[in-house]
Amino acid sequence: MKQNCVTNFTEIKLMILFILLLVQIPKTYLISLIISIIIIISNGCETFHQQIWSTNSNETETVTLLSKFLQLDKLQEDNEKEEYDNEWVVEIVGGLEEARDIARAVGYKFIAPVRGFDNVYIFSKENYRKKRKADDKSTLALCRHKQKSSRTINGQPISMHVIKAWELGYTGKGVVVTILDDGMQHNHTDIIRNYDPHASYDLNDNDPDPMPKFNKMNRHGTRCAGEIVMTPNNSFCGVGIAYNAKIGGIRMLDGKITDRIEAEALNYNINYIDIFSASWGPMDDGKTVEGPGRLTQKAILKGIQQGRNGKGVIYVWASGNGGMQDDDCSCDGYMDSIYTLSVSSVTEDGTSPWYAEKCAATLTSTFSTDHYDKQMIATTDIENKCTGTFAGTSASAPMAAAIIALGLDANPSLTWRDVQHITVWTSDPIPLLNINNGWNKNARGLLVNSHFGFGLMDASAFVTVAKTWKNVPAQRACATIFPTFPKREINDKSVTVIKFQTDGCMGQKNEINFLEHIQLVLDAYYPIRGHLSILIISPKGTKTELLSVRRRDKSSAGFQHWPFMSVHTWGENPRGIWQLHIEDKSMANKAMTGIVNNITLIIYGTKEEPKHYKEIKRYRGKNEAIIGKQLLNSNMFFKFNRHLLRDFDTNDFMRDGKHC
């Protein structure tokens, strides 16, 4: 809402000093308060929630200010001490000169406009501590790697059929892929042929050259790039999956990592770049709950809505490396976005590697390894070298990006949702069924697993389906909200069951009959957050674990409007009664109680049936016996725990939900 301006800044400061005589305000907040008051009453004011954190007497204090600053905080912060950067991102409707004037008036330095956003600018102030250390993201949380060759399980080949895709004539020609990482050695013998400077930038040093520093901390991006575009037939490192694609690099992880840096990277040249590959995210420590900041969320949405001339940029994301820490990628807000394509890993034995995280947001998987004494991928390395020791889930993202590039070569008109549909439809679970539990068959007949998504990516199937693909119908979104939600207790003795109904916005313009993603937005408190397990059951009976126990997460912060996302009900009809089961599964034998304050169900999908649901047969008949056996095993959890459920009437469900 616009406000009338007060241009006498001396008068404003006198007013602030008068307020300070009446109320003691910590010095840490003084600058922020001055900025907030000035901007609130300045021309073209728009208010945003801004949380400023400081550490005082070993306690973390929060002051919520109404200001014009875009929120730099993550989707949710733990009640732990954080360091903050000296960079502020501010939206000022009045234009460039007014932004400069306001910066001078409040004692800040005007830096520059934020690339890709109108009326958004960067201010800085000295003596602010870092918000996030670069190595926290680029080394501890970003060691996500992969492997790509064919494997054999019990004498049966397990493969992603890349060579078959090449034989069909698809090599990534005309497709541009950019690696968001610590830089890329673009003059490498196996990369230089495909390097595209128009798809590259250095956000750390603010120049067009993404060349990394040549040290062990900055070789990750070069390794990821090689997997996609290594030059064939030159007897050097190997051959990339999409060896005729163009490759770019955004250097962003070798320095301060802020909301603005992430946003500029994800929004860079979005009408030129087709695919972004990101192998980074929050700390994979089993206790962090964190997601993209406000500006990064806006950048991703802009890329989806405007990128590739309206077809949407493809954001491919590695699912995480916190398996040994009992981490769950549902606590990673980048995974919980419906706009990212989350990729996990499969070992050469067809199992989930020890470091891989599970969650209901994982869409698909590619090869990786779980031991350094096993075969790993050969790819490019810094200093014009090759490496044969690349491993982990980081490289799963560029491998998936390369297969998608083959698909865009076959059909450039694919939208971001088409790509997700094709990934769901062509990922192959069959090679993984015999040796992995946790498979479920949803009401659309799709096999899905929290470790692998819909299976192992199949490049040949992907390009074959893509070639004749018909664009899916328009996306709809329908939210079921509860204005008068009756709070529900959580305790350590039984399962809290919440039943609610949705009609899928039937009869409205956003009616949904065929699901894609769902998001369960939860507001809940529990003394030890990591003890909680959350299960959702669709009207068709599909059971999905939205959250598993995270034993390292001792936080009492709970979940504050956290969007747990799932793809497990893909293709189902959403109408009917949903069930939410929340349980303390820690086995800690310590009496605890918590509360569910509110829930919202947001469903995404289409009113019309996508054509491929009728035209493509999903699984081969000879696998039905295997499928039946695996599904029997996967349902044991629910049967075993039925006696723990609180008694409830079959008609006792939330009736006051509103659909919009």
ROZALUM-985210 format. One record per residue: x, y, z of N, C-alpha, C, CB in turn. Coordinates in steps of 0.2 Angstrom, whole numbers, plus 5000, padded with zeros to 4 digits. Glycine has a CB too. Example, Ala and Ser with C-alpha at 12.3 -4.5 7.8 and 13.67 -1.06 7.14 Angstrom:
// residues 2
506649725039506249785039506649845039505749785045/506449895035506849955036506450005039507049975029/
***
This chain:
// residues 660
500449945000500050005000500450065000499550005006/500350114996500750174995500550225001500650204988/501050255003501050305009501250375006501450285015/500950425010501250495008501950505011500750545011/502350545007503050545009503150595014503450565003/503650585018503950635023504650645021503850615030/504850705018505450715015505950745020505450755009/505750775026506250805030506550745035505850855034/507150725033507450665036507650695043508050645032/507850755044508050775051507450775056508250855051/506850785053506250785057506150705059505650805053/506250665054506150595056506650565061506250555049/507250585060507750565065507650595072508450585063/507350655073507150685079506550645082506950755079/506150615078505550575080505850515083505050565074/506350485079506650415082506950425088507150395076/507350485089507650495095507150505101508150555095/506650535100506150545105505850475107505550585102/505750435102505450365104505950325108505350325097/506650335106507150295110507150325117507850305107/506950385119506950405126506450365130506850485126/505950345126505350315130505450235130504750325126/505750215125505850135125506650125124505450105119/506850075128507550055127507550005121507850025133/507950025116508049975110508749955109507750015104/508949895109509649875108509949905102509649795107/510549925103510949955097510949915091511649975099/510949845092510949805086510349815081510949735088/509849845084509249855080509149925078508649835084/509549965080509450035079509450055071509950085082/509950035068509950045060509350025057510650015057/509149955059508649925055507949965057508549855058/507949995063507350025065507250095061507250045072/507850125060507850195056507650185049508550225057/507950125046507850115039507050095039508250055037/506850055043506150035043505650095043505949995048/505750145048505350205048505350245042505450245055/505950255040506050305034505750275028506850315033/505850205027505550175021504750175021505850115020/504550155027503850155028503450215026503650135035/503750275027503450335026503750365020503550385032/504150335016504450355010503950345004505050325008/504050374998503650374992503650304990503950414987/503050274988502950214985503050154990503350204979/502850164996503050115001502650055000502950145008/503049995001502649925001503049895007502749884994/502649865011502849835017503049765016502349845023/503549745019503749675019503949655026504349655014/503849595028504149565035504849555034503749505037/505249585039505949575039506149555046506349635037/506449505047506649475054507449495054506549405055/507649525060508349545061508549505067508449625062/509049465067509249425072509849445075509349345070/509949445082510549455085510649415091510649535087/511349405093511449365098511649405104512049315097/511249395110511349435116511349385122510849495116/511849385126511849345132511649275131511349375137/511949245125511849175123511049165121512049125129/510749215120510049205118509949235111509549235123/509549205107509349225100508749265101509349175095/508749335099508149375100507949395093508349435104/507349405092507049425086506649485086506649365083/506749535082506349595081506049585074506749655082/505349595074505049595068504849665066504349555068/505049685060504949755058504549755052505649795057/504149805051503849815045504249865041503049845046/504549835035504949875031504849865024505749865033/505249895020505149885013505649835010505249955009/506049815015506549765013506249695012507149755019/506549665006506349595005506649555010506549574997/506249505012506449455017507049415015505949415019/507649425019508249395017508249325021508849435019/507849315026507849255029507649195025507449255036/507849135028507649075024506849065026508049015026/506549005023505848995025505748985032505648935021/506248955035506248945042506848945045505848875044/506948975051507648975055507548935061507849045056/508048895062508048855069508248915074508648805069/508148895081508248935086509048925088507848925092/509448935083510148935084510448995082510448875080/511049015084511449075082511649075075512049085087/511449125072511649135065512049195064511049135060/512549195059512849255057512549285051513649235055/512549355050512249385045512649425041511649425047/512549435035512949475030512749545030512849445023/513249585028513149655028512749685022513749695028/512449635018512049655012511349655013512249605006/510949705010510249715011509949715004510049775015/509449685003509049684997508449724998508949614993/508349784994507749824996507349844989508049894999/506749844990506349854984506049934985505749804983/506149974980505950044980505650054974506650084981/505050074974504650084968504850144964503850084970/505150194968505250264965505750264959505450304970/506150204959506650204954507450214956506550264949/507850214952508550214953508850274957508950214947/508650334955508850394959508550394966508650454955/507950374967507650374974508050324978506950364973/508150264975508550214979509250244981508650154974/509550274977510250304979510050364985510550344973/509550404984509450454989509250414996508850494987/508850364996508750335002509350305005508150285001/509750275001510350245004510750295007510750204998/510850355004511250405007510950425013511350465002/510250435013509950465019510050415025509250475018/510050355024510050315030510750285032509550255029/511250315028511950295029512150225027512050295037/511850205021512050145018512350155011511350095017/512750115009513050115002512650084997513750085002/512450124992512050094986512550054982511750154982/512449994981512849944977512649944969512849874980/512049914968511849904961511149884961512349854958/510749884956510149844955510249774955509749864948/509749734957509849664957509649634950509349634962/510049594947509949574940509249534940510549534938/508849554935508249514933507649534937508449444935/507749584941507149614945507049684944507249594953/506449704943506349774943506249804950505649794939/506549864951506449904957506749874963505749924958/507249824962507549794968508349814967507449714967/508549834973509249854974509649824979509249934974/510349834979510749804984511049864988511349764981/510949864995511249914999511749875003510749945004/512249905006512749875011512949915016513349855007/513149885022513349925028513849885031512749935033/514449915033514949885036514849855043515549935036/515249815045515249785052514649735054515249835057/514349715048513849655049514149595048513249665045/514049545053514349475052513949435047514249435059/514349385044514049345039513449315040514549295036/512949315036512349275037512449195036511849295032/512949185031513049115030513749105027512549085025/514149065030514849045028514849015021515249015033/515249035017515249005010515448925010515749035006/515848905015516048835015515548795018516748825019/515048825022514548785025514148755019514048825029/514048795014513648775008514048735003513248825005/514648755002514948734996515348674997515448784993/515448655004515848595005515448545009516548615009/515148565015514848525019514148495016514748555026/513848545013513148525011513148505003512648575012/513748525000513748514993514148454990514048574990/514348414994514748354991514248304989515248324997/513948324983513448274981513648254974512748314980/513848194973514148174967513748114963514848144968/514048084958513648034954514147984950513148064950/513747944947514147894943513647874937514347824946/513947854931513447854925513447784921513547904921/513847734922513847684918513347634919514547654918/513247584915512747534916512947484921512647494909/512547444924512647394929512247334928512447424936/512447284932512047214931511847194938512547164928/511247174939510947144945510747074944510447194948/510947024947510746954947510746934939510046944950/511246964936511346944929510946984924511146874928/510447024927510047074923510347144922509347074926/510347174916510647234915510247294919510747254908/510647334922510347394925510647454921510347404932/510247494917510547544913510147604912510747514906/510447664911510047724909509947734902510347784912/510247684898510147684891510347744887509447664889/510847774889511147834886511347824879511647864890/511647764877511947754871511347744866512347684871/510747714868510147704864509947774862509647664868/509947814867509647884865510147914860509647934872/510747904860511247934855511047904848511947924857/510947834848510747804842510147824839510747724844/509747854843509047884840509247954837508547884846/509847974838510048044835510048104840509548054830/509948094847509948144851510548154856509248134856/510848214855511448224859511448284862512048214854/510948324863510848384866510948444862511348384872/510948434856511148494851510548544852511148464844/510848604852510348664853510048674860509748654848/510348644865510148654872510648684876509848584875/510448724880510948764884510848744892510948834884/511348714895511348694902511848734906511548624903/511648764912512148804916512248774923511848874916/512848764925513048734931513048794936513648694931/512648794942512648844947513148814952511948854950/513748834953514248804957514748854959514448744954/515348824960515948864962516448884956516448824967/516148884950516448904944516548844939517148934946/516848854934516948804929517548824924516348794924/518048774924518648784920518448784912519248744921/518248834909517948834902518448814897517548894901/519048824898519548814893519848744894520148864894/519548704898519748634898519648594892519348594904/520148554890520148514884519448484882520648464884/519148454887518448424886517848464887518448364891/517948534888517348574889517348634884517448604896/517948654882518048714878517648714872518748724876/517548654869517148654862516448674863517148584860/516148664870515448674871515348734875515148614874/515848764877515748824882515348884879516448854884/514848904883514448964880514549024885513748934880/514849074883514949134888514249164889515449184885/513749164885513149194886512749154892512749194880/512949094894512649064899513049064905512448984897/513549104906514049104911514149174914514649084908/514249174921514449234924514749214931513749274926/515149264933515449254940515149304945516249274940/514649284949514349324954514749344960513649294956/515249304961515749314967516149374966516149254968/516449374959516849434958516549484953517549404955/515949474951515549514947515849534941515449584951/516049484937516249484930516049424926517049484930/516149434919515849384915516149314915515849404908/516749304918517149244918517049204924517949264917/516849144923516649094929517249054931516049054927/517849064928518449024930518549014937519049054926/518648954940518648944947519348954949518448874949/519448964956520148964958520348884958520148984966/521048874957521248804956521448784962521848804951/521048754966521148724973520548674974521248774979/520648624979520248574980519548594982520548524985/519448654984518848684986518448704981518948734991/518748714975518348744969518348704963518648814968/518348634963518348594957517648564956518848534958/517248574960516548534960516148554953516148554966/516148614952515748644946516048614939515748714945/516748614939517048584933516948514932517848594933/516948474938516748404937516048394935516848374944/515548434937514848424935514748444928514448474940/515148494926515048514918515348454914515448574917/515848424916516148374911515648314910516748344914/515248294915514748244915514248254909514348234921/514148314908513648334903513948344896513348404905/514548374895514748394888515448364887514748464888/515748324890516448304888516448284881516648244892/516948304877517048294870517148224868517648334867/516748194864516848124862517448114857516248094858/517748054857518248034852518848084852517948044845/519048104858519748144858520148114863519548214860/520048054865520448014870520748054876521047984866/520248094879520448134885520148104891520348204884/519648134894519348114900518748064899519048174904/518348074894517748034893517248064888517448014899/516648044888516148074884515548094888515948024878/515248154887514748184891514048154888514648254891/513548154893512948124891512548164885512448114897/512648224886512348274881512948314878511848324884/513348274874514048304872513948354866514448244869/513348364864513248424859512848484862512948394853/512748474868512448534872512948594873512048514878/512648654874513048704876513148704884512848774873/513648724886513748724894513948794896514248674896/513648814902513848874905513948864912513348934904/514248914916514448904923514248974926515148884924/513948974932513849024936514249014942513049044938/514749054943515149054949514849094955515949084948/514649054960514249084965514349054972513449074964/514749004973514848964979515448984982514748894978/515949014979516549034981516549104984517149024976/516149114989516149184993515549184997516149234987/515349244998514749255003514049224999514649325005/513749185002513149154999512549195002513049074999/512149234998511649275001510949254997511749345001/510449274999509849274995509849304988509249304999/510149364988510249394982510749354977510549464983/511249334979511649294975511349234972512349264979/510949194976510549144974510049164969510249104980/509749214970509149244966509449264959508849294969/510049294959510349314953510549254948510949364954/510849204952511049144948510449114945511449104953/509949104949509349064946508949104941508949044952/509049164941508749204936509149234930508449264940/509749204929510249234924510049214917510949214926/509949254913509849244906509349194905510449234902/508749194908508249144908507849134901507749154913/507949174897507649164890508149134885507349224887/508749124888509349094884509549024886509949134884/509549014893509748954896509148914897510048964903/509148844895508648794896508548764903508648744890/509148744905509248704911509748724916509348624909/509548734922510048744928510148684932509748804932/510748674933510948614937511248634944511348564934/510948624950511148644956511248584961510648694959/511848584963512048534968512248564975512648484965/511748604978511948634984511248644987512348694983/511248654994510648674998510848685005510248614997/510348675010510548685017510948635019509848685021/511248645025511648595029511348525029511848615036/511648475027511448405027511648375034511648365022/511448405040511648385046511148355050511948445050/510548345048510048305051509648345056510348245055/509748415056509448455061509248525058509848465067/509448535052509248605049508648595046509848625044/508148645046507548655042507648725039506948655047/507748725032507948785029507748785022508648805030/507548845019507448845012507648905009506648835011/507448915002507648984999507349045002507348974992/507649095002507449165004506949195000508049215005/506649245002506049274998506249294991505849345002/506849324990507049344983507249284979507649394983/507449234982507649174978506949134976508049124982/506449134980505849114978505549144972505349114984/505649214973505349254967505749244961505449334969/506349224961506749214955506549144952507549214957/506449094956506249034954505549034950506248974959/505149074953504449084950504549124944504049114955/504949174943505049204937505349164932505449264938/505749124934506049074929505549024926506649034932/505149004930504648954928504048994924504248924934/503849054926503349084922503649124916503049134926/504249144916504449184910505049154906504649254912/505349104909505949074906505849034900506349034911/506349034896506248994889505649024886506148914891/505549084886504949114882504249094884505049114875/504249084891503549054894503548984895503049084889/503948944892503948874893504248854900504348834888/504648894903504848884910505548854910504448834913/506048884913506648854914506648784918507148904918/507048734917507048674921507648684926507248614916/507348684933507848684938507948614941507548734944/508548584940508648514942509148524949509048474937/508948484954509248494960509448424963508748524965/510048424966510248364970509848354977511048364971/509648294979509248294984509548294991508848224984/510248284992510548294998510948235000509948305003/511348245005511948205007511848185014512548225005/511348195018511348185025511048115027510848235028/511048065023510848005025511147975032510947955020/511747985033512147955039511947995045512847965038/511648055044511448095049510648095050511548175048/510348045047509648035048509248095045509348025055/509548125040509248185037508648165033509748235034/508248215031507648195027507548265023506948185031/507548255016507548305012506948345012507748285005/506448325015505848365016505948425020505248315019/506548425024506648485028507148535024507048465034/507148515018507548565013507048595009508048515009/506948665009506448695006506548704998506448765008/507148684996507248684989506948624986508048684987/506948564990506648504988505848514988506848444992/505648554993504948554994504548604989504748585001/504948634985504648684979504448634974505248724977/503848654971503548614966503948624959502848624965/504348684959504648704953505348674952504748774953/505648634957506248604956506148524955506648614962/506648504951506548424949507148394953506648414942/506948364959507348334964507648264961507048324970/508248254962508648194960509048164965509048214954/508948094966509248054971509748004967508848014976/510047954971510547914968510347844969511247934971/510647804964510647734964511347704963510147704958/511547654968512247624967512247574962512447594974/512847554960512947504955512647434957513747494954/512447424963512047364965511347374965512347344972/511147434963510447454963510147474969510047394960/510547484974510247504981510347584982510647464986/510047604987510147674989510847684993509547704993/511247734991511847744994511747765002512347794991/512247755006512247765013512147845014512847745016/512347885010512347955011511647985008512847995008/511247955004510647985001510147995006510447934996/509748045005509148065010508548035006509148135011/508048025010507448005007506948065009507147935010/506448065004505848115005505348105000506048185006/504748125001504248114996504248164990503548125000/504748214991504848264985505248234980505048324988/505648184981506148154976505748124970506548094979/505948154964505548134958505948074954505548194953/506548074954506948024950507648004953506948044943/508047964950508647944952509147934946508647884957/509747944948510347924943510847884946510647984939/511347854943511847814946512347854950512247784941/512547824956513047844960513447784963512747894966/513847794968514147744972514147754979514947734969/514247704983514247714990514947694993513747664993/515447674990516147664992516647684987516247584994/517147714990517747734985518047674982518147774989/518047614984518347554981517947524976518547504986/517347554974516947534969517047584963516247524971/516747564957516847604951516547674952516547564945/516847724950516547794951516647824944516947834956/516347884943516347914937516947954935515747964936/517147944928517647984925517448054923518047944920/517748104924517448164922518048214922516848194926/517948284920518448334920518548354927518148394915/519248384927519448414934519748474932519848364938/519848524937520248584936520948574934520248624943/521348624932521948614929522048574923522448594935/521548574919521448534913521648454914521948554908/521448434920521548364922520848324921521848354929/520948254922520348214923520348184929520348154917/519748154932519648124938519248064937519348164943/519448014941519047944941518747934948519447894938/518647984952518447974959517848014960519047994963/517448034956516848074957516348034960516648114951/516048044965515548004968515048044973515847944972/514448024975514048054979513448084975514348114983/512948114979512348134975512348204971511748144980/512948244972512948304969512948294961513648334970/513248244959513348234952512648204949513848184950/512248174953511548154951511148214947511148124956/511248274950510848324946511148344939510948384951/511748344938512048364931511848304927512748374931/511848244929511748184925511048184923511848114929/510548204927509848214926509748274921509448224932/510148324922510048384918510248364911510548444920/510748324910511048304903510548254900511648264904/510148214903509648174900509048214898509448114905/508848264902508348314900508548354894508248364906/509248364893509448404887509348364881510248424888/509448294882509248254876508548254874509448174878/508148254880507448264878507248334875507048254885/507548384877507448444874507648454867507648504878/508248414865508448404858507948374854509148364858/507548324857507048284853506448334853506848224857/506248374857505648414857505748474861505048374860/505948534858506148594861505548624864506448644856/504948604862504348644865504048614871503748634860/504448574875504248544881504248604886504748484883/503748604890503748654896504048614902503048674898/504148654907504448634913504048574916504548684919/503348584916502948524918502948464914502248554919/502948474907503048424903503648374905503148444895/504248414906504848374908504748334915505448424909/504348364919504248324926503748264924503948374931/503248274920502848224918503248164915502248244914/503648184910504048134906504548094911504448164900/504748134916505248104921504848054925505548154925/504248074927503848024931503647964927503148054933/503447974920503247924916503747874913502847954910/504347894913504847854910505447834915505247894904/505447854921505947834926505747754927505947874932/506247714928506147644928506247614935506547604923/505747594938505847564945505947484945505147574949/505847454939505847384938506547354941505747364931/507147384938507747354941507947364948508347384937/507547404951507647414959507147384963507647494960/506647344960506147314965506347264969505547294960/506747214966506947154970507347164976507347104965/507747224976508247234982508147294986508947234979/507547324985507347384989506647374992507447444985/506547394998505947395001505647465000505947375009/505047485002504747545002504447564996505347595003/504347524991503947534985503147534986504147484980/502847584983502147584984501847604977501947644989/501247574976500947584969500347634971500747524966/500347694968499747734969499147724965499947814968/498647764965498047744962498047754955497447784965/498547794952498647794945499047734942499047864943/499247694947499647634945500447654944499447614938/500647704947501347724947501747694953501447794946/502247664952502747644957503147694960503147584955/503147704966503547764969503947744975503147824970/504447774977504847754983505147824985505347704981/505147834992505447894995506247894994505347895002/506547844992507247844991507447864984507647784993/507047834979507147834972506647874968507247764969/506147904971505647934967505247884963505947994962/505147894956504847844952505347794948504447884947/505947804950506447754948507047784945506047714943/507447744941508047754938507847794931508447694937/508147844930508047884923508247844918508447954923/507847844912507947804906508047854900507447754905/508647864898508747914893508347894886509447924891/508447834884508047814878507347824879508247744877/507047804884506347804885506147884885506047774891/506547924888506447994889506348024882506948024893/506848014878506848044871506348024867507548044868/506147954867505647924863504947954865505647844864/504847964871504147994873504148064872504047984881/504748104873504748174872504648194864505448204874/504848144860504848164853504148174850505148104849/503648134853502948144851502448174856502648074848/502748204861502348224867501948284865502848244872/501348274868500848324868500848364875500148304867/500848434874500948474881500348454885500948544879/500548454892500048434897499548494898500348414904/498948484900498448544901498748594906497748514903/498348644906498648704911498648674918498148764910/499048704922499148684929498648724933499848704932/498248694938497848724942498148714949497148694942/497948764954498048754961497448764965498648804963/497348724970496748724974497048714981496248674972/496848764986497048764993496448744997497348824995/496548705002496048685007496248715014495848615008/495948765016496148805022495648795027496248875020/495848805034495348805039495448865044495548735044/494948915042494948975046494848965054494449025044/494548915056494448905063494648835065493648905065/495348815063495648755064495648735072496348755062/495348685074495348655081496048625083494748615083/496448655087497048635088497048565091497448685093/497548525089497648455090498248445094497548405084/498248405100498748385104499248325100498548365111/499848335101500348285099500648255106500848305094/500748195106501048165112501548105110500648145118/501848075115502348025114501947955115502948025118/501347955116501047885117500547865112500547895123/500347905107499947885102499947925096499147885104/499647905091499647935084499047995084499547895078/499248055082498748105081498548105074499048175083/497848095073497548085067497148145065497148015066/497248175060496848235058496548215051497248295057/495848215050495548195044495148255041494948135045/495248265035494948325032494748305025495448385032/494348345022494048335015494248395010493348325016/494348375004494348424999493948394993495148434997/493648444989493348424983493748444977492648464983/494348464978494748484972494548544969494748424968/494148584972493848644969493448634963494448694967/493048574964492548554959492048614957492248494961/491948624951491548674949491848744948490948674953/492448754951492748814950493248814944493148834957/493548874943493948874937494648844938494148954935/494748834945495448794947495248724949495748834952/494748694946494548624947495148574946493948604944/495248524950495848484949495548404949496348484954/495648374944495448304944496048254943495048284938/496648284941497248234941497848274944497348224933/498048244950498548274954499248274951498548234961/499648324952500348324951500648324958500548384947/500848384961501148394967500548404972501648454967/500748394979500348414984500848444989499948354988/500648494993500948524998500548525005501248594997/500748495010500448505016500848555021500448435020/500548615021500848665025500648665032500548735022/501148655037501048635044501348685048501348565045/500948705053501148745059501048695065500648815060/501548685068501548635074502148645078501548565071/502048635085502548635090502648565093502448695095/503348555095503448495099504148505102503448425094/504248485108504848495112505448475108504748465119/505448415105506048395101505748385094506348335104/505848425090505548425083505748355079505848485079/506348335080506648275077506348215078507348275078/505948215084505548155086504948135081505348155093/504748185077504148175074504148145067503848245073/503648095066503548065060502848085057503647985060/502848105051502248125048502048085042502248205046/501448065042501148015036500548055034501047945039/500448055027499748075024499548015020499848135020/498848005020498547955016498047995012498147905021/498047975005497648005001496947975001497948004993/496448004998495747974997495747904994495248024994/496247894990496247834986496747784990496547844979/496947804996497347755000498047754999497047684998/498347794995499047804995499347835001499247844989/499847795004500147815010500847845009500247755015/500947905011501547945010501847965016501447995005/502547955018502847975023503148045021503447935026/502848095024503048165023503748185027502548215024/503748155033504348165037504548105041504248225042/505148085041505448035045505748065051505947985041/505948025056506248045062506948065061506247985068/507148125063507848145063508148155070507848225059/508548105072508748105079509248155081509048035080/509548185076510048245078509648315079510548255073/509048315077508648375077508348385084508048375071/508648425088508348435095508048495096508948425100/507848535091507548595091506848595094507548625084/506648645097506048655100505648705095506048675107/505948725090505548775085504948755082506048805080/504948685081504348655078504348675070503648685081/503748675067503748695060503248755059503448635056/503548805056503148865056502948875048503548925058/502348855047502148865040502548835035502048945038/502748775037503248735032502848695027503648685037/503048695021502648665015503048595014502648705009/502748545017502948475015502748455008502748425021/503148445004502948424997502948354995503248464992/502448324991502548254989502248254982502048214994/502648204978502448184972502148114971503048184967/502048084977501848014977501147994975501947984984/500648054975499948044973499848064966499548074977/500448074962500448094955499948054951501148084952/499448094948498948064943498348044947499248004940/498248044953497648024957497148084957497848004964/496548064958495948114959496048134966495248084957/496048194968496148224975495448214979496348284975/494948214976494248224980494148164985493748224975/493948184991493848144996494148165003494048074994/494248115007494448125014495248105014494048085019/495648155016496348145017496448135025496748205015/496948095026497148085033497848105035497048005035/497948135040498648155042498848125049498748235043/499348085049499548055055500248085057499647975054/500248105064500848135066500948095073500748215068/501648075073501848025079502548045081501747955076/502648035088503248035090503547965090503348055098/504047945085504247885084504947875086504247865077/505147915091505847915093506047855098506047985097/505547825101505647775106506047805112506047715103/506047865113506447895119506147885126506447965117/505547865126505147845133505247905137505547785136/505147965134505148025138504448065137505748075136/504048075142503448105141503448175138503048115148/503148185132503148255129502448265126503648255123/502248325126501648345122501848405118501048365127/501448415112501548465108500848485105502048455102/500848525099500148545097500248555089499948605101/499648545086499648555079499148625079499348505074/499448675077499148745077498648755071499548795077/498948725065498548735059498848695053498548815056/498448675048498648645042498248675036498448565043/498648675030498348695024498548635019498548765022/498148615015498248575009498248605003497848505009/498748614999498848644993498948584988499348704992/498448584983498548524978498648564971497948484978/499048534967499248554960499048504955499948584960/498848524949498648474944498248504939498348414947/497848454935497448474930496748454930497748454923/496348494927495648474926495548424921495148534924/495848434915495848384910496348324911495948414903/496248264908496648214909497248224904496348144908/497848224906498448224901498348164896499148224905/498548174890498448124885498848064886498648154878/499448064889499848014889499647964894500548034891/499147984899498847934903498447874900498347964908/498247894894497847844890498247804885497247874886/498747844882499147814877499747774878499347874872/500047774885500647744886500547694892501147794889/500747624890500647574895501247584900500647504892/501147584907501647594911502147544913501347614918/501947484914502347424916502247364912502347414924/502747324911502747264908502347204912503447234905/501947164909501547114913501947064917501147084908/502547054914502946994917503247024924503546984913/503147084926503447114932502847114937503747184931/502247094936501747104941501847064947501047084937/502147004947502246964952502746994957502546894951/503247024954503747064958503447124961504347084954/503047154957502747214960502347204966502347254955/501947154965501447134971501847114977501047074968/502347074976502747054982503047124986503347014980/503347164982503647224985503147274988504047264980/502547274985501947314988501747284994501447324983/501747224995501447185001501947205007501447115000/502647205005503147225010503047295012503847215008/502947345008502947415009502347435013502947455003/501747395013501147415017501247385024500547385014/501747345026501747315033501747375038502347275033/502147425037502147485042501447505044502547545039/501047515040500347545042499947495045500047565035/500047425043499647375047499847365054499647315043/500547365055500847355061500647415066501547355061/500547475064500447525068499747545069500847585066/499247515067498547525067498347535074498147485063/498547485079498347485086498547545089498647425089/499047585087499247645090498747705089499947665088/498347705084497947755082497447775087497647745075/497347845088496847865092496147845090496847935094/495647825094495047805092494647875089494547785097/494347865083494047915080493447885076494447955075/492847925076492347905072492447915064491647955074/492247865060492347865053492147935050492047805050/491647965053491348025050491648085053490648025051/492148075058492448135062493048165058492648115069/492848205053493448245049493248315049493448215042/493748355047493748425047493248445042494448455046/492648475044492148495039492148575037491448475042/492548605040492548685039493048705034492648715046/493348665030493848685026493548725020494248625023/493948775018493748815012494248805006493748885014/493948795000494348784995494448844990494048724990/495048864988495148924985495748914980495248984989/
***
